[in-house]
């Protein structure tokens, strides 16, 4: 089956083909650099013409990436506020979000997201509607093609977004009800054609390479099926595009196989319930006119290659010195093919000949200055990326003043603070899109499950009416360290105010409630604590009503036994620790 020409394709597929070609052309200029960054990160060395016999890799790329990975920001926390002030719905919605964090394995996805940015300069996250609600994944940067004219600050400005290299078997596609019968029939013909057989073999090879790359990014590929049994492997593409309907441009999703077999064509809003692109794009150092900006790895790549060559030469130099090479004089009854260099090997001189005239050692010069040059290059990389020895947890060579150390730390902070800003904005966008998708595709029932610090399981089934909000929710995004700091500041203020109003029970109750919130109690546990407090107050009132005058000093003593402000602060610090 021959690939149809433009004259055989409909107008929509011709438009999609042109969009795909322009996006591929833009991205392919980065592939050589991306490949090198990835290989250096994986410690896979390409032997070059200068180091044919020795090839080593200095793990500068991996050390730099891992150092900055831990410095961008810790895993962000999202707290939801119901705009109308409904605290009960707010409580449930936060639990739904926490359940999503666990089910979607967002902490692992977060690491992959950051790693993509550091290695390739950007990352793209995709949201899908699955059986269990909203699902998310970090896409392989090679698989996502973006409109070259997109504003890097807003993915909604993209005219099209293409998710390619979605490998599935023919059997999977045939039983998928989302695809048209006409498209499935064309796919069957393609699969049995010489072109289909050849292309499927290539798809399988690309699929394995893709799985290896994903695994290297920190994801076990055991969840990805291996297509066996002779079934054809098909390369699917999901093309998100704005299509003119005669009145306006409408966002649609066209799914096609092998670039031209159309399987489905649906309006985006009908498919996922919203009219925005279900993608999150962010970059560590975005460029106004380039959606593929340079990465930290781009700064490290060339110096790392230089270090690899120099260090390989050092090893080669030492090898030659240890094994030693010799010159020989032709025509002196000496057969060079019998000469095998090796440590401690003794070679007999030809009879009657002066050994100094026949065999002469080759002097190999040293490379003592190379080590100094290597350290210089490493220092340049460290200062350029912010991943200094101090940030790596290593000591700098030589004695340094406190001011010098502060400068190095400051340079590291400059870069990581910039990264953290864009990282946080990406999380805010993700949270908003997740919330809109949840409301548009609200399941009838949501099962919540949470295990507390005692190993007890909290379970509850929520109805749609218990959590869905007509007004909406607002996400408050902050790092865990920021939240902890704010909690400490807030309670310190409460303790101070309590010192001014020691007998104000309302303030004391508020402070105690804040302390309880910091230890991450489940809604059921928090309710039990509040009920216990209410019962204790009732008992106290009952005792006060029946107490005799002679017993009043004892009651006063019991009241004074309540924890003072210093004790409250001490309790909070212990809980926080």
C-alpha positions in Angstrom: 0.0 0.0 0.0 1.6 3.2 -1.1 1.4 6.4 1.0 -1.2 8.6 -0.7 -0.2 11.8 -2.3 -1.6 15.2 -1.4 -4.2 14.9 -4.1 -5.5 11.8 -2.4 -5.7 13.3 1.0 -8.6 15.4 2.2 -8.0 19.1 3.1 -7.8 18.4 6.8 -5.0 15.8 6.4 -3.1 18.1 4.1 -3.2 20.8 6.7 -2.0 18.4 9.4 0.8 17.1 7.2 2.1 20.7 6.7 1.9 21.4 10.4 3.7 18.2 11.2 6.5 18.9 8.7 7.1 22.4 10.0 7.2 21.2 13.6 9.5 18.3 12.8 11.9 20.6 11.0 12.1 22.9 14.0 12.7 20.1 16.5 15.2 18.0 14.5 17.8 20.7 14.8 18.0 19.9 18.5 18.2 16.1 18.2 22.0 15.8 17.9 22.5 17.9 21.1 19.7 16.0 22.9 21.2 12.7 22.0 24.6 13.8 23.3 23.2 15.1 26.5 21.3 11.9 27.1 24.3 9.7 26.4 26.6 11.7 28.7 24.0 11.5 31.5 23.8 7.7 31.0 27.6 7.5 31.0 27.6 6.0 27.5 30.7 7.2 25.7 31.1 7.4 21.9 34.7 6.4 20.9 36.1 9.2 18.8 39.1 9.3 16.4 41.3 10.8 19.1 40.7 8.1 21.6 40.2 4.9 19.6 41.8 2.6 22.2 40.6 4.3 25.3 37.2 5.9 25.9 36.0 7.0 29.4 33.3 9.3 30.6 33.7 11.8 33.4 30.3 11.9 35.1 30.1 15.7 35.1 26.7 15.7 33.3 25.1 13.3 35.8 26.5 15.1 38.9 25.4 18.5 37.6 21.9 17.3 36.8 21.4 15.5 40.1 22.7 18.4 42.1 20.4 20.9 40.5 17.5 18.4 40.5 17.5 18.6 44.3 17.9 22.3 44.4 15.1 23.5 42.0 12.4 23.1 44.7 11.0 20.4 46.8 7.7 18.7 45.8 5.1 21.5 45.8 2.0 21.3 48.0 -1.4 22.5 46.7 -4.1 23.6 49.1 -7.6 24.3 47.6 -9.9 27.0 48.7 -13.6 26.9 47.9 -14.3 30.4 46.5 -17.7 30.5 48.2 -16.2 29.6 51.6 -17.8 26.1 51.9 -15.3 24.6 54.4 -16.8 21.1 54.2 -16.4 20.9 50.4 -13.0 22.4 50.7 -12.0 19.7 53.1 -13.2 17.0 50.8 -11.7 18.6 47.7 -8.2 18.7 49.3 -8.6 15.0 50.1 -9.5 14.3 46.5 -6.4 16.1 45.4 -4.2 14.1 47.8 -5.8 10.9 46.5 -4.9 12.1 43.0 -1.3 12.7 44.1 -1.0 9.1 45.2 -3.0 7.4 42.4 -1.2 9.3 39.6 2.2 8.9 41.3 2.8 12.6 40.9 6.0 12.7 42.9 7.7 10.4 40.4 6.2 12.4 37.5 7.5 15.6 39.2 11.1 14.2 39.2 10.8 13.2 35.5 9.4 16.7 34.7 12.4 18.5 36.3 14.9 16.1 34.7 13.5 16.8 31.3 13.9 20.5 31.8 17.5 20.1 32.9 18.5 17.7 30.1 16.5 19.2 27.2 15.5 22.7 28.3 11.8 22.1 28.5 9.2 19.6 29.6 5.6 18.9 28.5 3.0 17.2 30.8 -0.2 15.7 29.3 -3.6 15.3 31.1 -6.0 12.6 30.0 -9.4 11.4 31.1 -9.1 7.8 32.2 -11.3 5.3 34.0 -10.1 6.6 37.4 -10.6 10.3 36.6 -7.8 12.6 35.5 -4.5 11.0 34.6 -1.2 12.6 33.8 2.1 11.8 32.2 5.4 13.4 31.3 6.0 13.1 27.6 9.2 12.1 25.9 10.5 15.4 24.5 11.1 13.6 21.1 7.4 12.7 20.9 5.8 16.1 21.4 5.8 18.6 18.4 4.7 22.1 19.1 3.7 25.0 16.9 6.9 26.9 16.1 5.0 30.2 16.6 3.7 29.4 20.0 4.3 31.9 22.8 6.5 30.0 25.3 4.6 31.8 28.1 1.2 30.3 27.1 0.6 26.9 25.5 -2.9 28.1 24.7 -1.4 30.3 22.0 -0.3 27.2 20.0 -2.2 26.6 16.8 -1.4 22.9 17.0 0.2 20.4 19.3 1.2 16.9 18.1 1.7 13.9 20.3 3.4 11.2 18.1 5.1 7.9 18.6 2.2 6.3 20.5 3.0 2.7 19.8 0.0 0.2 19.9 -0.7 -3.1 18.3 -3.2 -3.6 15.5 -5.3 -5.8 17.8 -5.5 -3.1 20.4 -6.7 -0.5 17.9 -9.2 -2.9 16.3 -11.1 -3.4 19.6 -10.9 0.3 20.6 -14.4 1.8 20.2 -13.1 5.3 19.9 -11.9 4.7 16.3 -14.0 4.5 13.1 -14.7 1.3 11.3 -13.4 2.9 8.0 -10.1 3.7 9.6 -9.7 0.2 11.1 -10.4 -1.4 7.7 -7.6 0.7 6.2 -5.3 -0.2 9.0 -5.9 -4.0 8.5 -5.0 -3.6 4.8 -1.8 -1.7 5.7 -0.8 -4.2 8.3 -0.8 -7.1 5.8 1.0 -5.1 3.1 4.8 -5.3 2.5 5.0 -1.7 3.7 3.2 -2.5 6.9 5.4 -5.5 7.6 8.6 -3.4 7.1 7.3 -0.4 9.0 6.1 -2.5 12.0 9.6 -3.9 12.4 11.0 -0.4 12.5 8.2 0.7 15.0 9.2 -2.2 17.3 12.8 -1.0 17.3 11.8 2.6 18.0 9.4 1.4 20.7 12.2 -0.5 22.5 14.5 2.5 22.3 11.8 4.7 23.7 11.2 2.3 26.6 14.9 2.3 27.4 14.9 6.1 27.4 11.9 6.2 29.7 13.4 3.7 32.0 16.6 5.7 32.2 14.5 8.7 33.3 13.4 6.8 36.4 10.3 4.9 35.3 10.2 1.1 35.3 9.0 0.0 31.9 7.2 -3.1 33.3 3.9 -1.2 33.0 4.4 -0.9 29.2 3.2 -4.0 27.3 5.6 -5.7 24.9 3.8 -6.5 21.7 4.6 -10.1 20.8 2.9 -12.9 18.9 3.6 -11.5 15.5 1.1 -8.6 15.9 2.0 -5.5 13.9 3.1 -2.5 15.9 1.5 0.8 14.7 2.8 4.3 15.3 -0.2 6.5 16.3 -0.4 10.3 16.3 -2.8 12.5 18.3 -2.9 15.8 16.5 -4.5 18.7 18.4 -5.3 21.4 15.9 -7.6 24.4 15.2 -9.8 23.5 12.3 -12.0 26.0 10.4 -15.6 25.0 10.5 -16.9 27.7 8.1 -17.5 30.2 10.9 -14.6 30.0 13.3 -11.6 27.9 14.3 -12.5 25.0 16.5 -10.1 22.9 18.5 -10.2 19.3 17.4 -8.3 16.1 18.0 -7.4 13.9 15.0 -5.9 10.5 15.6 -4.1 8.9 12.7 -1.8 5.9 12.1 1.4 6.0 10.2 0.9 9.7 9.3 -2.1 9.2 7.0 -4.6 6.6 8.1 -7.3 8.7 9.9 -8.9 6.8 12.8 -10.9 9.5 14.5 -11.7 13.3 14.3 -13.5 14.8 17.3 -14.1 18.2 18.8 -11.8 18.7 21.8 -14.6 19.9 24.1 -16.8 16.9 23.2 -13.9 14.6 24.0 -12.6 15.9 27.3 -15.3 18.4 28.4 -13.1 21.6 28.2 -11.8 23.8 25.4 -8.2 24.2 26.4 -5.1 22.2 25.4 -4.6 19.4 27.9 -0.9 20.1 28.1 1.5 21.9 30.5 4.7 23.3 29.0 7.5 24.9 31.0 11.1 25.7 30.5 14.0 26.5 32.9 15.2 29.5 30.9 12.4 30.2 28.3 13.2 32.2 25.2 10.7 34.6 23.5 11.3 33.3 20.0 12.2 29.7 20.6 10.1 26.9 22.2 13.2 24.7 22.5 15.6 26.8 24.7 19.0 25.8 25.8 19.3 23.6 28.9 21.7 23.2 31.7 22.9 20.1 30.0 23.8 22.2 26.9 26.2 24.2 29.1 27.8 21.0 30.4 27.9 19.0 27.1 31.0 20.5 25.4 33.1 20.7 28.5 32.2 17.2 29.4 33.3 16.0 26.0 36.6 17.9 26.3 37.2 16.3 29.7 36.4 12.8 28.3 39.0 13.3 25.5 41.7 14.7 27.9 41.1 12.0 30.5 41.2 9.3 27.8 44.4 10.7 26.6 45.9 10.6 30.1 44.9 6.9 30.3 46.4 6.3 26.8 49.5 8.1 27.8 50.0 6.0 31.0 49.2 2.8 29.0 52.0 3.7 26.5 54.4 4.5 29.2 53.7 1.2 31.1 53.8 -1.0 28.0 56.4 1.1 26.2 56.9 1.3 22.4 60.1 0.7 20.5 61.7 1.8 17.3 63.4 -0.9 15.2 65.9 -0.6 12.3 64.7 -2.2 9.1 67.1 -4.7 7.5 68.8 -5.7 10.8 67.6 -9.3 10.8 64.8 -8.3 13.1 61.2 -9.5 12.5 58.8 -6.9 13.9 55.8 -9.3 13.8 57.4 -11.3 16.5 57.5 -8.3 18.8 54.6 -8.3 21.3 54.8 -5.5 23.9 53.7 -6.3 27.4 54.7 -5.6 31.0 57.9 -7.3 31.9 58.4 -8.9 28.5 62.1 -9.5 27.6 63.0 -9.6 23.9 66.3 -11.3 22.8 68.6 -9.1 20.6 69.6 -10.5 17.2 73.0 -12.4 17.4 76.0 -10.2 16.7 74.1 -6.9 16.7 74.4 -3.9 18.9 71.0 -3.7 20.7 71.2 0.1 20.7 71.4 0.1 16.9 68.5 -2.3 16.5 65.9 -1.5 19.2 65.4 1.9 20.8 62.6 2.9 23.3 60.1 5.5 22.2 60.0 8.4 24.6 56.4 9.3 25.6 56.0 12.8 26.9 54.0 13.4 30.1 50.7 15.2 30.3 51.1 16.7 33.8 49.4 20.0 32.9 46.3 18.1 31.8 45.0 17.6 35.4 45.2 21.3 36.1 43.3 22.0 32.8 40.7 19.5 33.8 40.1 21.2 37.1 39.8 24.5 35.4 37.1 23.3 33.0 35.2 21.7 35.9 35.3 25.0 37.8 34.0 26.9 34.8 31.1 24.4 34.5 30.2 24.6 38.2 30.1 28.4 38.2 28.1 28.5 34.9 25.4 26.0 36.1 25.4 26.8 39.8 26.2 23.2 40.7 29.3 24.0 42.7 31.2 21.6 44.9 29.5 23.2 47.9 26.1 22.5 46.4 27.1 18.9 45.7 28.0 18.5 49.4 31.8 18.5 48.6 34.5 20.7 49.9 36.2 23.2 47.6 39.9 22.7 47.1 42.1 25.1 49.1 41.1 27.5 51.9 38.2 29.8 51.2 36.8 32.7 53.1 33.2 32.9 54.3 32.6 35.6 51.7 33.9 33.4 48.9 31.6 30.5 50.0 28.7 32.9 50.1 29.4 34.0 46.5 29.4 30.4 45.3 26.2 29.6 47.2 24.7 32.8 45.8 25.5 31.8 42.2 23.8 28.5 42.7 20.8 30.2 44.3 20.4 32.6 41.4 19.9 29.8 38.9 17.7 27.6 41.1 15.5 30.5 42.2 14.8 31.3 38.5 14.0 27.7 37.8 11.7 27.5 40.8 9.6 30.4 39.6 8.8 28.8 36.3 8.4 25.4 38.0 5.8 26.9 40.4 3.9 28.6 37.6 3.7 25.3 35.7 2.3 23.6 38.8 -0.4 26.3 39.2 -1.4 25.8 35.6 -1.5 22.1 36.1 -3.7 22.4 39.2 -6.2 24.7 37.5 -6.5 22.4 34.4 -6.8 19.3 36.7 -9.7 21.0 38.6 -11.5 22.1 35.4 -11.2 18.6 34.0 -12.5 17.1 37.3 -15.6 19.3 37.2 -16.2 18.6 33.5 -15.8 14.9 33.9 -17.1 14.5 37.5 -17.6 10.9 38.4 -20.8 10.0 40.3 -18.8 8.5 43.2 -15.2 9.0 44.4 -13.7 6.6 46.9 -11.1 8.1 49.2 -8.6 6.0 51.2 -5.9 7.3 53.5 -3.6 5.6 56.1 -2.7 7.7 59.1 0.5 7.5 61.1 -0.8 4.7 63.3 -1.5 2.5 60.2 -5.3 3.0 60.5 -7.2 3.3 57.2 -9.7 6.1 56.6 -12.2 5.3 53.8 -15.1 7.3 52.5 -17.2 7.4 49.4 -18.1 10.8 48.2 -21.1 11.8 46.1 -20.7 14.4 43.4 -22.8 16.8 45.3 -20.5 16.7 48.3 -17.5 18.1 46.6 -18.3 19.7 43.3 -18.5 23.5 43.4 -20.5 25.8 41.2 -18.3 28.8 42.1 -15.1 26.9 41.8 -11.9 26.3 43.7 -8.7 28.4 44.0 -5.3 26.5 44.3 -2.7 27.9 46.7 0.6 26.5 45.6 3.6 26.5 47.9 6.6 24.3 48.6 6.5 22.2 51.8 9.4 24.2 53.3 7.4 27.4 52.7 4.3 25.9 54.3 6.3 24.7 57.3 7.8 28.2 57.7 4.4 29.9 57.5 2.9 27.4 60.0 5.7 28.2 62.4 5.3 31.9 62.0 1.5 31.7 62.4 1.7 29.7 65.6 4.5 31.9 67.0 2.1 34.9 66.5 -0.7 33.0 68.3 1.6 32.1 71.2 2.6 35.8 71.5 -1.1 36.9 71.5 -1.9 34.3 74.1 0.7 35.8 76.3 -1.3 39.1 76.1 -4.6 37.4 76.7 -3.7 34.3 78.9 -7.3 33.6 79.9 -8.9 33.9 76.4 -10.1 30.4 75.7 -11.2 31.2 72.1 -7.6 32.1 71.2 -6.3 28.9 72.9 -8.8 26.8 71.0 -7.7 28.3 67.7 -4.0 27.7 68.5 -4.7 24.1 69.4 -6.7 23.6 66.1 -3.8 25.0 64.1 -1.4 22.6 65.8 -3.7 19.7 65.0 -3.8 20.7 61.3 0.0 20.6 61.1 0.1 16.8 62.0 -2.0 15.9 58.9 -5.0 14.3 60.6 -7.7 12.8 58.4 -11.1 14.5 58.4 -12.5 11.6 60.6 -9.6 12.0 63.1 -10.1 15.8 63.3 -13.8 15.3 63.9 -13.1 12.8 66.7 -10.7 15.3 68.4 -13.2 18.1 68.1 -16.0 15.9 69.6 -13.7 14.9 72.4 -13.0 18.6 73.2 -16.7 19.4 73.2 -17.4 16.5 75.6 -14.6 17.7 77.9 -16.0 21.2 78.0 -19.5 19.9 78.9 -18.0 17.8 81.7 -16.0 20.9 83.0 -19.2 23.0 83.0 -21.1 20.3 84.8 -18.4 20.0 87.5 -18.3 23.8 87.9 -22.1 23.9 88.4 -22.0 21.2 91.1 -18.7 22.2 92.9 -18.8 23.2 96.5 -17.1 26.3 97.7 -14.5 24.3 99.6 -13.6 22.6 96.3 -13.0 25.8 94.4 -9.2 26.0 95.1 -8.8 22.5 93.7 -10.7 23.5 90.6 -8.5 26.5 90.2 -5.5 24.3 90.5 -6.8 22.0 87.8 -7.4 25.0 85.5 -3.9 26.2 86.1 -2.6 22.7 85.1 -3.5 23.4 81.5 -0.4 23.9 79.4 1.0 27.4 79.4 2.1 29.3 76.3 5.7 28.0 76.5 4.4 24.4 76.8 2.2 25.0 73.8 5.2 26.2 71.7 7.2 23.2 72.9 4.5 20.8 72.0 4.3 22.4 68.5 8.0 22.2 68.0 8.0 18.5 69.0 5.1 17.8 66.6 6.9 19.7 63.8 10.1 17.7 64.4 
